[in-house]
């Protein structure tokens, strides 16, 4: 026989306590059942004040109401609305279908809340004390609200489906036995997932989760320093923006609004690694003023992330690594002070279309940024930066970047090639400063002309020689291939022969470096 067998519609079961009878009648009426005392210290569900039998109902009676409760009074809609109530025993609704609206405020659960594979319309637990919420594969047509709740043994929402919004604002969630605070792998949220000012003590796991609109962790504090990850969200999909940004504390404000003047601001802070690999974000990933406290073996990993905009505007991590290998970004909004130093930044295969620096970010610091990401020579980051600068009309800066690439490459070459690299750099800056070749040519020509003006120059064939011109003779020596009819007509001896040989050699070196630089420029274009 079932628990309600033999009862006529509207009968009150005899086994109910006075508190449960009042809850039963309020359920039928759809009204709020409030057992709070009015004393804030006593009514605090997270405090140590005992509430006693007068404020306690059994979990199985709550389940009875939600799964097979009495009909509503005429003209009313049945719903469970409790405030200041203590629920004794484990609230087990696993696999059940709950039609009534559920809202519990300031309530205290003595044991775990079990909702795996249950179906609800909307569930709201506000400022409740819950040992653990077990809700794998939970399905709600509307919202799941858990603001200001405290979960001592974590939350499990693996493969859950939330029809509209999931709210965890100002909640405090401690780790479960596996070390996770929130296990939301494979979870789907129809609209927004808001966890602003959340305190997470353990791993916040959102692997392969799908968020329809935005995921907001504004002002959240994630702490899991003892293991690798505090936020583990590879293959996360967010329809619009991921916010790891500040929030106003104690202010009545809508999500994303500017806090009122005088409002204390709490920024996002993460103690432990972050993994966002292979994530897809429809609008942006925002790290405005975010703070990451990492150990040497932890990292902020965004491998292969795709987003139209990355706002890397947080505080520079003092330890750990930032990894953007394979990421694809439209606008890179950043500031120089946000990036880690050499050895702690990895950008292999990182592509971006536009640079939008916030504050001063001179080219010298941008080159240091690229160098920090390449412990060993890698041309790709330099070429990507040069391409973006050129597309933005900064051709001179693009040439400086490519010149820096050649200088960095030179350090990895054997001695002979390195010497040739220095020759190209000193003469024509690897072809990126072609005007330098004309300066060298003018200097050598002038020096040669002055020197040969004092040289003895008997003709090779007396009576068949042009007029002696020191300037034309020096120029004929300097220009390879081109014959001005001077170099072969005169005989030099002693040191003058050595000077002529040096000019011929310098002319060939100058011509070769110019040709190499021109070839490089043509290949780039």
C-alpha positions in Angstrom: 0.0 0.0 0.0 1.3 3.4 -0.9 1.8 6.1 1.6 -1.3 8.0 0.7 -3.6 5.0 0.1 -7.1 5.4 1.5 -6.9 9.2 1.9 -9.7 11.2 0.4 -8.7 14.3 -1.6 -7.8 16.9 0.9 -7.5 14.6 3.9 -4.6 15.3 6.2 -2.5 12.2 7.0 -2.6 11.4 10.7 1.1 10.7 11.0 2.2 14.3 10.3 3.7 16.4 12.9 2.4 19.9 13.5 5.2 21.4 11.4 4.5 18.9 8.6 0.8 19.5 8.7 1.3 23.3 8.3 3.6 22.5 5.3 1.0 20.2 3.8 -1.7 22.9 3.9 0.6 25.6 2.6 1.5 23.2 -0.3 -2.2 22.9 -1.3 -2.6 26.7 -1.0 0.6 27.5 -3.0 1.6 29.8 -0.2 4.9 30.4 1.6 5.4 28.3 4.7 7.7 30.3 7.0 9.1 28.9 10.3 11.8 31.5 10.8 11.9 33.2 14.2 12.8 36.7 13.1 16.2 36.6 14.8 18.9 36.7 12.2 21.4 34.8 14.3 19.0 32.0 15.1 17.6 31.8 11.5 21.1 31.6 9.9 21.0 28.1 8.2 24.8 28.0 8.3 25.1 28.8 12.0 25.2 26.5 14.9 21.9 27.4 16.5 19.6 24.3 17.0 16.2 24.7 15.4 14.3 21.9 17.2 11.3 19.8 16.3 9.0 22.8 15.8 11.0 23.8 12.7 11.8 20.3 11.4 10.0 18.3 8.8 10.9 14.8 7.5 12.5 14.5 4.0 10.1 11.7 3.1 7.1 13.9 3.7 8.6 16.5 1.4 9.1 13.8 -1.2 5.5 12.7 -0.8 4.3 16.2 -1.4 6.4 16.7 -4.5 5.9 13.3 -6.2 2.3 12.4 -5.1 1.0 15.3 -3.1 -2.7 16.3 -2.6 -4.5 18.4 -5.1 -4.5 22.2 -4.9 -7.3 24.1 -3.3 -9.8 25.5 -5.7 -8.4 28.4 -7.6 -4.9 27.8 -6.3 -1.7 26.2 -7.8 0.1 23.8 -5.5 3.8 24.6 -4.8 6.4 24.0 -2.2 7.7 27.3 -0.7 9.6 27.0 2.5 11.5 29.4 4.7 13.5 28.6 7.8 12.7 24.9 7.8 15.0 22.1 8.8 14.6 18.9 6.6 15.6 15.7 8.4 16.8 12.7 6.5 17.9 12.4 2.9 15.7 14.2 0.3 15.7 11.5 -2.3 13.8 12.3 -5.6 16.0 10.2 -7.9 14.3 9.4 -11.1 11.1 11.2 -10.1 9.1 13.8 -12.0 8.2 16.8 -9.9 5.5 19.1 -11.4 5.0 21.6 -8.6 7.2 24.7 -8.3 9.9 24.4 -5.7 11.5 27.3 -3.7 13.3 26.9 -0.4 14.9 29.9 1.3 17.1 29.9 4.4 16.5 26.2 4.9 18.8 23.6 6.5 19.2 20.0 5.1 20.6 17.5 7.5 21.6 15.0 4.9 22.3 15.0 1.1 19.8 16.1 -1.5 19.5 13.4 -4.2 18.1 14.4 -7.5 19.8 12.2 -10.2 17.7 11.8 -13.3 14.9 13.7 -11.7 12.7 16.1 -13.8 11.6 19.5 -12.5 10.0 22.7 -13.9 12.0 25.1 -11.8 14.0 24.6 -8.6 15.2 27.4 -6.3 17.3 26.8 -3.2 18.3 30.2 -1.8 20.7 30.6 1.1 20.3 27.0 2.2 22.8 24.7 4.0 23.2 21.4 2.0 25.7 18.7 2.8 25.8 17.6 -0.8 23.7 18.0 -4.0 23.7 14.9 -6.1 22.0 15.8 -9.4 23.6 13.9 -12.3 21.4 14.0 -15.4 18.9 16.3 -13.7 16.5 17.9 -16.2 14.7 21.2 -15.5 12.5 23.0 -18.0 13.2 26.3 -16.3 15.9 27.6 -13.8 18.1 25.9 -11.3 18.9 28.6 -8.7 21.4 27.9 -5.9 22.5 31.4 -4.8 24.2 31.9 -1.4 23.9 28.2 -0.6 26.7 26.3 1.1 27.5 22.8 0.0 29.9 21.0 2.4 30.4 18.0 0.1 30.2 19.5 -3.4 27.7 19.5 -6.2 27.3 17.0 -9.0 25.5 18.1 -12.2 27.2 15.7 -14.6 25.2 15.6 -17.9 22.4 17.7 -16.4 20.1 19.8 -18.6 19.1 23.2 -17.3 16.4 24.7 -19.5 17.1 28.3 -18.8 19.5 29.7 -16.2 21.8 28.1 -13.6 22.6 30.5 -10.7 25.4 29.9 -8.1 26.0 33.5 -7.2 27.7 33.9 -3.8 27.5 30.1 -3.2 30.3 28.4 -1.2 31.1 24.9 -2.4 33.6 22.6 -0.8 35.3 19.5 -2.4 33.8 16.1 -2.5 35.7 12.9 -1.9 37.2 13.0 -5.4 38.4 16.6 -4.9 35.8 18.3 -7.0 33.7 21.2 -5.8 31.3 21.2 -8.8 31.2 18.3 -11.2 29.4 19.7 -14.3 31.0 17.6 -17.1 28.7 17.4 -20.1 26.2 19.8 -18.5 23.9 21.9 -20.8 22.5 25.3 -19.7 20.0 26.8 -22.1 20.8 30.5 -21.3 23.2 31.9 -18.6 25.4 30.2 -16.0 26.1 32.8 -13.3 28.5 32.0 -10.5 29.4 35.5 -9.5 31.3 35.8 -6.2 31.3 32.0 -6.0 33.8 30.4 -3.5 35.0 27.1 -4.8 37.2 24.9 -2.6 38.2 22.1 -5.0 38.2 21.5 -8.7 35.4 23.3 -10.7 35.0 20.8 -13.5 33.0 21.8 -16.7 34.5 19.4 -19.2 32.5 19.5 -22.5 29.8 21.7 -20.9 27.6 23.8 -23.2 26.3 27.2 -22.1 23.8 28.8 -24.3 24.6 32.5 -23.6 27.2 33.6 -21.1 29.3 32.0 -18.3 30.0 34.6 -15.6 32.5 34.0 -12.9 32.8 37.6 -12.0 34.4 38.1 -8.6 34.6 34.4 -8.0 37.4 32.8 -5.9 38.5 29.4 -7.0 41.0 27.6 -4.7 42.5 24.2 -5.4 46.3 24.7 -4.8 47.0 21.2 -3.8 46.4 19.7 -7.2 46.9 20.8 -10.8 43.5 22.4 -11.6 41.1 24.8 -10.0 39.1 25.3 -13.2 39.0 22.3 -15.5 36.9 23.1 -18.6 38.3 21.7 -21.8 36.0 21.6 -24.8 33.7 24.2 -23.1 31.2 25.9 -25.4 29.8 29.3 -24.5 27.4 31.0 -26.9 28.7 34.5 -26.0 31.2 35.5 -23.3 33.2 33.9 -20.6 33.7 36.5 -17.8 36.6 36.1 -15.4 36.3 39.7 -14.3 35.6 41.8 -11.2 32.2 42.1 -9.5 30.7 44.6 -7.0 30.5 43.2 -3.4 27.3 44.0 -1.5 25.8 46.0 -4.3 22.4 45.5 -5.8 23.3 45.4 -9.4 22.5 43.4 -12.5 25.2 41.1 -14.0 27.7 43.1 -16.1 26.5 46.5 -14.9 28.9 49.1 -13.7 29.0 49.1 -9.9 27.7 52.2 -8.1 30.3 54.7 -6.8 31.8 53.5 -3.5 31.1 49.8 -4.1 33.9 47.5 -3.1 35.2 45.6 -6.1 36.2 41.9 -5.9 38.2 40.6 -8.8 38.3 37.1 -10.1 41.0 35.1 -8.3 42.2 31.6 -9.0 44.6 29.6 -6.9 45.4 26.6 -9.0 45.6 25.8 -12.7 43.1 26.7 -15.4 42.3 24.5 -18.4 40.2 25.9 -21.2 41.7 23.8 -24.0 39.6 23.4 -27.2 37.0 25.9 -25.9 34.6 27.7 -28.3 33.4 31.2 -27.2 30.9 33.1 -29.4 31.9 36.6 -28.4 34.9 36.8 -26.0 37.0 35.5 -23.2 37.5 38.3 -20.7 40.3 38.3 -18.1 39.9 41.9 -17.0 41.9 42.3 -13.7 41.9 38.5 -13.1 44.5 37.2 -10.7 46.1 33.7 -11.1 48.2 32.2 -8.3 50.0 29.3 -9.9 52.8 26.9 -8.9 55.7 26.2 -11.2 54.0 23.1 -12.6 50.5 24.7 -13.1 49.3 26.7 -16.1 46.7 28.9 -17.6 46.0 26.7 -20.6 44.1 27.9 -23.6 45.3 25.5 -26.2 43.3 25.6 -29.5 40.7 28.0 -28.0 38.6 29.8 -30.6 37.0 33.2 -29.9 36.4 36.5 -31.8 38.1 38.4 -28.9 40.5 37.6 -26.1 40.8 40.3 -23.4 44.0 39.4 -21.7 44.0 42.2 -19.2 44.7 40.5 -15.9 47.6 40.6 -13.4 50.8 39.0 -14.5 51.2 35.5 -13.0 54.3 35.4 -10.9 54.8 31.7 -11.4 53.4 29.0 -13.7 52.8 29.2 -17.5 50.4 30.7 -19.9 49.8 28.6 -22.9 48.0 29.7 -26.1 49.4 27.1 -28.5 47.1 26.6 -31.5 44.5 29.2 -30.3 42.7 31.3 -32.9 41.6 34.8 -31.9 40.1 37.7 -33.8 41.0 40.7 -31.6 43.8 40.3 -29.0 43.1 43.0 -26.4 46.0 43.1 -24.0 48.4 45.1 -22.0 52.1 44.7 -21.5 51.9 44.1 -17.8 49.6 41.1 -18.2 52.0 38.7 -19.9 54.5 36.4 -18.1 58.2 36.6 -18.6 60.5 34.4 -20.7 60.0 30.7 -20.4 56.5 31.0 -19.0 54.6 31.9 -22.2 54.0 29.5 -25.0 52.3 30.7 -28.3 53.2 28.1 -30.9 50.5 28.2 -33.6 48.7 31.1 -31.9 47.0 33.2 -34.5 45.3 36.6 -34.1 44.0 39.1 -36.6 44.2 42.4 -34.8 46.1 43.9 -31.8 44.2 46.2 -29.5 46.6 47.2 -26.8 45.2 48.8 -23.6 47.8 51.4 -22.4 51.4 51.8 -23.6 52.7 48.8 -25.5 55.7 50.0 -27.6 57.2 47.8 -30.3 60.3 47.0 -28.1 58.0 45.5 -25.5 56.0 43.6 -28.1 59.2 42.1 -29.4 60.1 41.1 -25.8 56.6 39.5 -25.7 57.4 37.4 -28.8 60.9 36.5 -27.5 59.4 35.4 -24.1 57.2 32.9 -26.0 60.1 31.4 -28.0 62.8 29.8 -25.7 64.3 28.4 -28.9 64.1 30.2 -32.3 60.7 29.9 -33.9 59.9 32.2 -36.9 56.1 31.8 -36.6 55.4 34.3 -33.8 57.5 36.9 -35.5 55.8 36.4 -38.9 52.4 36.5 -37.3 53.1 39.8 -35.5 54.6 41.3 -38.7 51.6 40.2 -40.8 49.2 41.8 -38.3 51.2 45.0 -38.2 51.4 45.2 -42.0 47.7 44.6 -42.3 47.1 47.5 -39.9 49.3 49.8 -42.0 52.3 49.7 -39.7 54.8 48.7 -42.4 57.9 50.1 -40.7 57.1 48.2 -37.4 56.5 45.1 -39.5 60.0 45.4 -41.0 61.5 45.9 -37.5 59.8 42.6 -36.4 61.2 40.7 -39.3 64.6 42.2 -38.7 64.3 41.0 -35.1 63.4 37.5 -36.4 66.6 37.4 -38.5 68.7 38.5 -35.5 67.1 35.8 -33.3 67.7 33.2 -36.0 71.4 34.2 -36.3 72.0 33.2 -32.7 71.1 29.6 -33.6 73.5 29.4 -36.6 77.0 27.9 -36.8 80.0 30.4 -36.5 80.5 30.8 -40.3 76.8 31.4 -41.0 76.6 33.7 -37.9 79.5 35.8 -39.3 77.7 36.1 -42.6 74.6 37.1 -40.7 76.5 39.9 -39.0 77.7 41.1 -42.4 74.2 41.3 -43.7 73.0 43.0 -40.6 75.7 45.7 -40.6 75.4 46.4 -44.2 71.8 46.3 -45.2 70.0 45.0 -42.1 69.1 41.8 -43.9 67.5 43.8 -46.6 65.0 45.6 -44.4 66.9 48.8 -44.5 68.0 49.1 -48.2 69.1 52.7 -47.8 72.0 51.6 -45.7 73.6 50.0 -48.8 73.8 53.4 -50.5 75.5 54.9 -47.4 78.1 52.1 -47.3 78.7 52.5 -51.1 79.1 56.3 -50.8 81.5 55.9 -47.8 83.6 53.3 -49.6 83.6 55.2 -52.8 84.7 58.4 -51.1 87.4 56.7 -49.2 88.7 54.9 -52.3 88.7 58.1 -54.4 90.7 60.0 -51.8 93.2 57.2 -51.4 93.7 56.5 -55.1 94.3 60.2 -55.8 97.7 59.7 -54.2 98.5 56.3 -55.9 101.0 55.7 -58.6 99.2 54.4 -61.7 101.3 53.5 -64.7 99.1 52.4 -67.6 99.0 48.7 -68.7 99.3 49.8 -72.4 101.1 53.1 -72.8 99.3 55.3 -75.3 96.1 53.3 -75.2 94.5 54.2 -71.9 91.7 56.6 -70.8 92.2 59.6 -68.6 93.1 58.7 -65.0 90.1 59.3 -62.6 90.5 58.2 -59.0 86.8 58.4 -58.5 85.9 56.3 -61.5 88.7 53.8 -60.7 87.3 53.3 -57.1 83.8 53.0 -58.4 84.8 50.4 -61.0 86.4 48.3 -58.3 83.3 48.5 -56.1 80.7 47.6 -58.7 80.9 43.9 -59.6 80.0 42.8 -63.1 79.7 46.5 -64.4 82.9 47.6 -66.3 83.6 51.3 -66.3 86.8 50.9 -68.3 89.1 51.9 -65.5 90.1 48.9 -63.3 91.9 47.0 -66.1 93.8 49.9 -67.5 96.2 50.8 -64.7 98.9 48.9 -62.8 99.1 49.2 -59.1 101.8 48.0 -56.8 102.4 47.3 -53.1 99.7 48.3 -50.7 97.6 49.9 -53.5 97.1 46.4 -54.9 95.8 45.2 -51.5 93.5 48.3 -51.2 92.1 47.5 -54.7 91.5 43.9 -53.7 89.8 44.9 -50.5 87.4 47.3 -52.4 86.6 44.5 -54.9 85.8 42.1 -52.0 83.7 44.7 -50.2 81.9 45.4 -53.4 81.0 41.8 -53.8 79.9 41.4 -50.2 77.8 44.5 -50.5 76.2 43.3 -53.7 75.5 39.8 -52.3 73.9 41.1 -49.2 71.7 43.5 -51.1 70.7 40.7 -53.4 69.9 38.4 -50.5 67.8 41.0 -48.8 65.9 41.9 -52.0 65.2 38.2 -52.5 63.9 37.9 -49.0 61.7 40.9 -49.4 60.3 39.6 -52.7 59.7 36.2 -51.2 57.8 37.8 -48.3 55.7 39.9 -50.6 
